Amino acid sequence: VAKDLGLQLRELSDRGMRIQNKGRTQYLALHGKTGHLVTAQRIDREQLCLLVEKCVLRCELIVEGEM
């Protein structure tokens, strides 16, 4: 994520960057030392998308301050 946005790793925490998932469960997280998007916990496709053929997990990247 840091690389895609053209930011240094240090800037991730300086800008208050965080991942926000829709719903209560936090499935994805931003690794502070690498800047990678990682799974925060096990993702159960059958539980999330029981009756849907195409399963999509949506999230938002929140960045404070100007880019």
C-alpha positions in Angstrom: 0.0 0.0 0.0 2.8 2.4 0.9 4.6 1.7 -2.4 1.4 2.1 -4.4 0.7 5.5 -2.8 4.3 6.6 -3.2 4.8 7.0 0.6 7.6 6.0 2.9 6.8 3.4 5.6 7.2 6.1 8.3 4.4 8.1 6.7 1.9 5.4 7.2 1.6 6.0 10.9 2.3 9.8 10.6 -0.8 10.1 8.4 -3.0 7.9 10.6 -3.5 5.5 7.7 -5.9 2.6 8.5 -8.1 0.1 6.8 -11.8 0.2 7.4 -14.0 -2.8 6.5 -17.8 -2.7 6.1 -19.4 -4.4 9.0 -18.2 -5.3 12.4 -15.4 -7.8 11.5 -12.0 -6.5 10.7 -10.7 -8.9 8.0 -7.8 -6.8 6.7 -5.1 -4.8 8.3 -2.1 -2.6 7.3 1.2 -4.0 8.5 3.1 -1.1 10.0 6.6 -2.4 9.4 6.2 -3.4 5.7 3.2 -1.4 4.5 1.6 -4.5 3.1 -2.1 -5.2 3.2 -2.6 -8.4 5.3 -5.4 -10.6 6.6 -6.2 -9.7 10.2 -7.9 -13.0 10.8 -9.1 -16.1 9.0 -11.6 -15.3 6.2 -14.4 -17.9 5.8 -15.8 -17.5 2.2 -18.8 -19.8 2.9 -19.8 -17.7 5.9 -19.4 -14.4 4.0 -20.9 -15.3 0.7 -23.1 -18.3 1.3 -25.4 -17.9 -1.7 -23.3 -15.6 -3.9 -21.1 -17.0 -6.7 -18.7 -14.0 -6.8 -17.5 -13.1 -3.4 -16.0 -9.6 -2.9 -14.6 -8.3 0.4 -14.7 -4.5 0.3 -12.7 -2.1 2.5 -11.6 1.5 2.5 -8.1 2.9 3.1 -8.4 6.0 5.3 -5.5 8.5 5.0 -5.5 11.7 7.1 -3.9 14.8 5.7 -3.2 15.9 2.1 -1.8 13.5 -0.5 
